Amino acid sequence: MKDTPLTETHIALGAKMAEFAGYNMPISYAGIKEEHYAVRKNVGVFDVSHMGEFIVKGKQALDLVQWVTSNDASKLVPGQAQYSCLPNESGGIVDDLLVYRLFDDMCAEGEQAFMLVVNASNMEKDWNWISQHNKFDTRLINISDQTGLLAIQGPNAAKALQSLTDVNLADIDYYTFVKGRFAGVDNVIISATGYTGAGGFELYADAKYTVQLWNAIFEAGAHLQIQPIGLGARDTLRLEMGYCLYGNDIDDTTSPLEAGLAWITKLQKGDFINSDFLKKQKAEGLQRKLVGFVVKDRRVPRHGYVIEDENGNEIGVVTSGTQSPSLDIPIGMGYVAMLQSAIGSDIYIAIGGKKLQAEVVRLPFFS
């Protein structure tokens, strides 16, 4: 099991630790509910240094990114990022990821540079996949082990961080980033993407400065009662927003169109891996769709539970479920047949011999 630069810090803080994607990670500190509320209403800090970062650099860097990802990276200018996915050759998803168009001073003249931020559980798979498809005049550099990543999330994130940098954080729009000095550390990438729906920032820096950044943030945010947040609350926060989690809601067998990710699947941008299949799937119509639902009971749906129609016919499967801390009701996502995917449709979750009625609702659950 691998450590992040902050593993000993988490242990010293009394975090409940567990293996996640091969890393020893904090699941919770004060408790998932309290940490969830801290992010929704105030500010909290996640250690997400387990994520993978690949640099794509060269004269044909854009060509490689365009070929392996579903979104249109040609629309990015330096300082912008986009959510995307890596389609596979059988209609599924290798991984979902963030694509950052880096600044020109981060590559040689005549070259382009991108940073791909991938899920920790798929790091090796993604690296091999992209390398396998690199037929271009460009090179891949894996900086994952050399990079620390902190996510400071919540409505008071800017208040907690502004004293640590000359960068005006209010000027960083959603899905943009800057490079600057932060807490005495140079060349920190400060971005605003987020996985919680609560607003905030991400800090990418040389891994050797991760502890320094963490300590500075907690000192600067002490007057706001800033809290460390574990992966448990990260999951409840993202699910309330209807954000997909790889391995649960999307995987090698799920099409991005089925997963509601048509908005990052730009079929008109030109050819990319398996784009012909996705065009055909769109033209012929989907057979199933990822939906959000609320359960009309107090029992929580879990990954893998069968979804049925009113006559007991199996129509799908639950991919994610939790008791929403913000709404105090059980919520979930799952794939269902198209006939039962309309907003307001009644579906039934099979749990231990019981059938719990649920209703398909519009995402996000919380806004």
Residue pairs with C-beta under 8 A, 6 or more apart in sequence:
1 19
1 22
1 23
1 24
2 22
2 23
2 24
2 50
3 23
3 24
4 23
4 24
4 25
4 47
4 49
4 50
4 148
4 210
5 49
5 148
5 207
5 208
5 210
5 211
6 47
6 49
6 148
6 210
6 211
6 214
7 17
7 24
9 211
9 214
10 17
10 25
10 26
10 47
10 228
11 17
13 26
13 29
13 228
14 29
15 26
15 27
15 28
15 29
15 228
15 230
16 26
16 27
16 28
16 29
16 230
17 24
17 25
17 26
17 27
18 24
18 25
18 27
19 25
20 27
20 50
20 120
20 231
21 50
21 119
21 120
21 121
22 50
22 120
22 121
23 50
23 120
25 47
25 50
25 230
25 231
26 47
26 228
26 230
26 231
27 230
27 231
27 232
28 35
28 230
28 232
28 233
29 35
29 227
29 228
29 229
29 230
30 227
32 230
32 232
32 233
32 236
32 325
33 325
34 227
35 44
35 227
35 228
35 229
35 230
35 232
35 233
36 233
36 236
36 237
36 325
36 326
37 325
38 44
38 154
38 225
38 227
38 229
38 233
39 153
39 154
39 196
39 198
39 229
39 233
39 237
40 154
40 196
40 198
40 237
40 325
40 326
41 154
41 155
42 154
42 155
42 156
42 224
42 225
42 226
42 227
43 152
43 153
43 154
43 155
43 156
43 157
43 159
43 160
43 200
43 221
43 224
43 226
43 227
44 152
44 153
44 154
44 226
44 227
44 228
44 229
44 233
45 150
45 151
45 152
45 153
45 214
45 217
45 218
45 221
45 226
45 227
45 228
45 229
46 150
46 151
46 152
46 153
46 229
46 230
46 231
46 234
47 149
47 150
47 210
47 214
47 228
48 149
48 150
48 151
48 202
49 147
49 148
49 149
49 150
49 207
49 210
50 120
51 117
51 118
51 119
51 120
51 144
51 149
52 117
52 118
52 119
52 120
52 122
52 123
52 126
52 127
52 142
52 144
53 115
53 116
53 117
53 118
53 142
53 143
53 144
53 147
53 149
53 204
54 115
54 116
54 118
54 126
54 127
54 130
54 140
54 141
54 142
54 143
54 144
55 102
55 113
55 114
55 115
55 116
55 140
55 141
55 143
56 64
56 65
56 113
56 114
56 115
56 116
56 130
56 138
56 139
56 140
57 107
57 111
57 112
57 113
57 114
57 138
57 139
57 141
58 64
58 111
58 112
58 136
58 137
58 138
58 139
59 110
59 111
59 112
59 137
59 138
60 136
60 137
60 138
61 107
61 111
61 112
61 113
61 114
61 136
61 138
62 73
62 74
62 112
62 114
63 136
63 138
64 130
64 133
64 134
64 136
64 138
65 73
65 99
65 114
65 116
66 72
66 73
66 74
66 269
66 270
66 272
67 133
67 136
67 271
67 272
67 273
68 86
68 129
68 130
68 133
68 272
68 273
69 84
69 85
69 86
69 97
69 99
69 272
70 84
70 85
70 86
70 87
70 256
70 261
70 264
70 265
70 266
70 272
70 278
71 82
71 83
71 84
71 85
71 99
71 264
71 265
71 266
72 266
72 269
73 82
73 84
73 99
73 101
73 114
74 269
75 82
76 82
76 99
76 101
77 101
78 101
78 102
78 103
78 104
79 101
79 103
79 176
79 177
79 178
80 100
80 101
80 175
80 176
80 177
81 98
81 99
81 100
81 101
81 175
81 176
81 177
81 191
81 193
82 98
82 99
82 175
82 264
83 96
83 97
83 98
83 99
83 175
83 193
83 264
84 96
84 97
84 98
84 99
84 264
85 93
85 94
85 95
85 96
85 97
85 250
85 256
85 261
85 264
85 265
86 93
86 94
86 95
86 96
86 97
86 126
86 129
86 130
86 273
87 93
87 94
87 256
87 265
87 272
87 273
87 274
87 275
87 278
88 94
88 129
88 252
88 273
88 274
89 273
89 274
90 252
90 253
90 274
91 253
91 255
91 274
91 277
91 278
91 281
92 251
92 252
92 253
92 254
92 255
93 246
93 250
93 251
93 252
93 254
93 255
93 256
93 259
94 122
94 125
94 126
94 129
94 252
95 118
95 119
95 122
95 125
95 126
95 246
96 119
96 244
96 246
96 250
96 261
97 116
97 117
97 118
97 119
97 126
98 116
98 117
98 193
99 114
99 115
99 116
99 117
100 114
100 115
100 116
100 117
100 177
100 189
100 191
101 112
101 113
101 114
102 113
102 114
102 115
103 113
103 179
106 113
106 179
107 113
115 189
115 204
116 126
116 130
118 126
119 126
119 246
121 246
121 247
122 246
123 144
127 140
127 142
130 140
131 140
133 273
134 140
145 207
146 206
146 207
147 204
147 205
147 206
147 207
148 203
148 204
148 205
148 206
148 207
148 208
148 209
148 210
148 213
149 202
149 203
149 204
150 202
150 203
150 210
150 213
150 214
150 217
151 194
151 195
151 196
151 200
151 201
151 202
151 203
152 160
152 161
152 200
152 201
152 202
152 203
152 217
153 194
153 195
153 196
153 198
153 199
153 200
153 229
153 237
154 196
154 198
154 199
154 200
155 198
155 199
156 221
156 224
157 169
157 199
157 200
157 201
158 169
158 170
158 201
159 221
159 224
160 217
160 220
160 221
160 224
160 226
161 169
161 182
161 201
161 217
161 220
161 221
162 169
163 220
164 182
164 183
164 216
164 217
164 220
165 180
165 181
165 182
165 183
165 188
165 190
166 180
166 181
167 178
167 180
167 181
167 182
167 190
169 190
169 201
172 178
172 190
172 191
172 192
172 201
173 192
174 192
174 193
174 194
175 191
175 192
175 193
176 191
176 192
177 189
177 190
177 191
177 192
178 189
178 190
179 187
179 188
179 189
179 190
180 188
180 190
181 188
182 188
182 190
182 203
182 205
182 213
183 212
183 213
183 216
183 217
183 220
184 212
184 216
185 205
185 206
185 209
185 212
185 213
187 205
187 206
188 203
188 204
188 205
188 213
189 202
189 203
189 204
189 205
190 201
190 202
190 203
191 201
191 202
191 204
192 199
192 200
192 201
192 202
193 202
194 200
194 202
195 234
195 237
195 238
195 243
196 234
196 237
196 238
196 241
197 237
197 238
197 240
197 241
197 243
197 364
197 366
197 367
198 237
203 213
205 213
217 226
218 226
218 228
235 245
235 322
236 322
236 324
236 325
238 245
239 245
239 320
239 321
239 322
239 324
239 331
239 332
239 333
239 365
240 324
240 325
240 326
240 327
240 331
240 364
240 365
240 366
241 363
241 364
241 365
241 366
242 292
242 333
242 363
242 364
242 365
244 250
244 259
244 261
244 290
244 333
245 320
248 303
248 319
248 320
249 259
249 290
249 319
249 320
249 333
250 256
250 259
250 261
254 290
254 335
255 278
255 281
255 286
256 262
256 264
256 265
256 278
257 265
257 278
257 281
257 282
257 286
258 286
258 287
258 288
258 289
258 290
258 335
259 290
260 289
260 290
260 363
262 282
265 278
267 275
267 278
267 279
267 282
285 338
286 338
287 337
287 338
288 316
288 335
288 336
288 337
288 338
288 341
289 335
289 336
289 338
289 341
290 319
290 333
290 334
290 335
291 333
291 334
291 335
291 336
291 341
291 360
292 331
292 332
292 333
292 360
292 361
292 362
292 363
292 364
292 365
293 301
293 331
293 332
293 333
293 334
293 347
293 358
293 359
293 360
293 361
294 329
294 330
294 331
294 358
294 359
294 361
294 365
295 301
295 329
295 330
295 331
295 332
295 349
295 356
295 357
295 358
296 356
296 357
296 358
296 359
297 330
297 356
297 357
298 330
299 330
299 351
299 354
299 356
300 321
300 322
300 323
300 330
300 332
301 318
301 321
301 330
301 332
301 334
301 349
301 351
301 356
301 358
302 318
302 321
303 318
303 319
303 320
303 321
304 317
304 318
305 317
305 318
305 321
305 334
305 349
305 350
305 351
306 314
306 316
306 317
306 318
306 349
306 350
307 314
307 315
307 316
307 317
307 318
307 334
307 335
307 336
307 347
307 348
307 349
307 350
308 314
308 315
308 347
308 348
308 349
308 350
308 355
309 315
309 340
309 347
309 348
310 346
310 348
312 348
312 355
315 336
315 337
315 339
315 340
315 347
316 334
316 335
316 336
316 337
316 340
316 347
317 334
317 335
318 332
318 333
318 334
318 349
319 332
319 333
319 334
319 335
320 332
320 333
320 334
321 330
321 331
321 332
321 333
322 330
322 331
322 332
323 329
323 330
323 331
324 330
324 331
324 365
324 366
326 366
327 365
327 366
331 365
332 349
332 358
333 363
336 345
336 347
336 360
340 347
340 360
341 360
342 360
343 360
343 361
343 362
344 359
344 360
345 359
345 360
346 357
346 358
346 359
346 360
347 357
347 358
347 359
347 360
348 355
348 356
348 357
348 358
349 355
349 356
349 358
